[in-house]
Amino acid sequence: MRSIHTDDIIKNIKEMCIEANLKLASDVESRIIKACEREESTIGKQILGQLAENMEIAAADSIPICQDTGMAIIFISIGQDVHIDGVNLESAINEGIRQGYKEGYLRKSVVSDPLLRDNTKDNTPGIIHYEITDGEHIEITVAPKGFGSENMSRVYMLKPSDGEEGVKQAVIETVKLAGPNACPPIVVGVGIGGSFEKCTLLSKKALTRSLNSSSLLPHIKKLEDELLDEINQLGIGPGGFGGRTTALGVNIETYPTHIAGLPVAINICCHVNRHITRVL
């Protein structure tokens, strides 16, 4: 049994909230740079160049990549041989978010009630997803999510007979409807299977997977590649001004489902696909 104090969790989440907002993960950064090199549209190439320059300025001057510093999404995997000392874990996670957004001078975008709309003034509470795993470590992923792209996401409860083509149509339709509103080039997270709520969680988690990795399932990898190609043929392009770079990547996660269902969720993220992972 290994003990981890919540002070360490607070400190790491604070640092991760700041770091994720100032510097993109290397996989996303390299995709933007490569897209700029191969983009054929003049205005598309110009926009991608501006995005690359914006990333450099943000990292050099320690300022946010985007003014929408997102709602903090936290994935935390806890080894069953870990004992957590200190305060309540959820309180610790939110304290880390609070400190990160205050000390990092990041925009506070969370309201305490979805209808009354009073700002909490510290970007808490975060959205926390827990998982119990083997071992004696805690793995934390912080993924600040902006809502320009979040609002463009959708869930489809397809029929099993819709099959792979139905999944493709759902993804393409979602990207078409998002158009320029999702701040392309986008990253598309897709969850297939499970239930109504499970597929949405899968699609969110898919956004945290490196764009340099593909699904280990051959038929899903093929689907990822085909969807990325089809999306980039839509002509939406960087900023919605046309071009061949509408998406930087498509990540798909799957889960077993019921014989009568084919749930599909598409979670779109703008080019500022922020995610950072640490293991304690």
N, C-alpha and C positions, 0 to 999 in steps of 0.2 A: 504494500500500500504506500503510495507516494502522496505527500501533502503539497498543495499549491494554495498560496494565500491570495485572497481576492485583491490585495494591493497590487500584485503582479498583473492580474487580469485588467484592473482599472488602468494601470500605466500603459500596458500594451495596446489596449483599445483606444486610448487617448492618442497615442502616437500613430496608430494605424488610420484613424479618422483623418488626421492631418496629412499624413503621407499620401493616402489614396487620393485626396483632393488636389494635391500639388503636383503629383507625377503619375502619369499613366503607367500601367503594367507594361513590361517590355513587349509582350506579344501584340498588344493593341498598337503601341507606338510603331513597331516595325511594319505592321500591316498598312498603317497610314502612309508611311514613307514609301513603301513599295507601290502602293496605289497611286501616289503622286507621280512616280516614275513612269507608270504604264498608262495613265489616264490619257485618252485621246481628245477629249473635249477641252478646248482652251480655257473656258471659264471653270470647268470642273478641276482642271489641273491647278488653276490659280487658287481656288478655294482650298484644295488639299494642301497646297503650299502654305496657305495662311494658317491652317490647322496645325501643321508641323511647326511653324514659327511660334504659334501660340503655346504649344507644348514646351518649347525651349525657353520661352520667356517665363512661363509659370514656374518651371523647375529652377531657373536661375534666380528669379526674384522672390521665390517662396510665396507666390500668390496662386489662388485657385485656377485650375484649368478652365472652369466654367463658373459663372455667377450662381447657377443653381447647384449648390453643394449637396443637394440630395437629402433624402430621408435615409437614415442609417439602417441598412439591412445586415444582420449579424447571423452567420452560421457558426454554431459552436458544437464541436464533437468532443465529448468527454469520455475518456477511458474509464472503464468500470473499476479499475484499480486506483483511481484518483480520489483523494479526500480533499474537499475544498474547505479551507479555513477562512475565517473572517466574517464579513457581512453576507447577507443573502445574495446569491449569485446574480439574480436578475437586477437587483439594486446596483451591484458592482458593474454590470455591463452598461447600464444606463448612466452610471457615474462616469465611466470612461468616455461615453459619447458626449456627455455634458462638458467634461473638461476639454475634450478634443475640439469641440465646436467653439467653445469660449476662448481657449488659449490660441487656437489656430485662426481666430477671427473669421470663421466660416459662417455663411448665412444660415440663420435659424428659420427653418421652413415648416416646422411641425405645429399644427393647431390641436388643442386639447379635445375639441369636439368637432366632428365632421360637419355639423350644421351651424353651431354657434361661432366657430372660426376664431377663437381666441388663441393667439400664438403662445406657446409654452416658453418661448424666449431662450431655450437652451438646446433645441432640436431633439429633445426626448419626448416620449419614449421611442426607442428604436423598435424595429420588427425583428424578433429573435426566433431563430429556428434551432432547436436542440436535437442532438443525436447522441445516443450512448453507444460507444464502440469498445473494442478490446484494448487492453494496455493501460499505461500509466501516464498518458500525455493528454493535453487539451489542445485541440486545433481550432484556431479562430480565423474566420474569414470575415472581413469587413468590406461591404459593397455599397457605398453611398449611391442611391438611385434617384436621378432626376425625374421629374414627372411630365416633362414635355413628351418624352418617349413612353413613359409608363402609361400615360393616358391613351396611347395608341395600341395597347395590348388587348388580346381577346381570348375567349375560351369557346371552344366548339364541342358539343356533345354529339359526335358523329355516330353513325350506325356501323357495325362491324363490316357490313357489305360495302361501305364507302372505301375501305382499304387504303392502300398507299396513295392512290390518286386523290382520294378525298382529303388526306392529310396535306398533300401538296397544294391542292386548291385552297385549303384553309390558310396556309402560310402565305401563299402568293396574294390572296385576297386581302389579308391583314396588312401586308406591306404596301399594296396598292392604295388602300384606304388611308394609310398613314402618310403616304406621299412625303412632302417636305416637312410636315409637322413633327416628325420624329428626329429632326436634325441629322439627316444622313451625311456621310455613310454610317450605316447602323450595324449593330451586332444583333442577330436574331437567336433568341433562346427558345427552344421548342421542347415541350413535355408531352409525351405520348403514353397513355395508359393510366393505371391507377383508378382514381375517381375524380369527381369534379374538383375537389381541393388539392388532391395529390398531383395532378398534371400541372397545375399552376405553380406549385412548389418546385417541381422538376424543371419547368421552364425558367424559373428564376435562378435555380442552381446552375443550370446550363450556361448562363451568362458568366459565371465565375470560372468556368473551365478555360484553360489556355486555348487560344485560337491556333496554336501550333500543334494541338493534339486533335485526334479524331476519335469517334466512337470505336470501341473495341469490337463492336458487332459489325461484320462486313456489310450486311444489308442496310444498316443505319448509316454507316460511313458513306455508302453509295448515295443514300438519300440526302445527306448533308451536302455532298458535292453537287448533286443535281440541283438542289434548291438554291445553293449559292450562285450557280451558273444562271439559272432561270431568273432569279431576282436581279442579277446584274445585267440582264437583257431587257429589263423593264424601262430603262432610260430615265429613271428618276434622277439619279446622279447626285454628286456632292451638293449639299444645300438645297436639293430639289431643282437645280438649274440644268439638269441633263448631264449625261455621261455614262460611263460603264461601271462606275464605282458607287452602287447604291448600298451594298453591304460589304463589310469587311470579313464576315464569317457567319456561319450557321452552325450552332451547336445543338445537338438533340440528345435528350435523356429519356429513357423509357422505364416502364414498370409494368408488372403483370396487371391484368384487369379482368373484369367480369365478362362472361361469355356474351352478354347482351350489349356491351359498351365499347366505344372507342373514343375516350376523352382526349382532346388535344388542346393545349394552351400555347399561345405564342406571346412571349414577353420580349418586347422590342427595347433595345437600349441605343441611345445615340452614340456617336463616335467616342464620347467620353465614357467608355465602359470601365468604370473604376472597380477594382477588386484587389485586395491584398490579403495574404494568408501568413500566419505565424503559428508555430508549434511551441507550446510551453512544456 
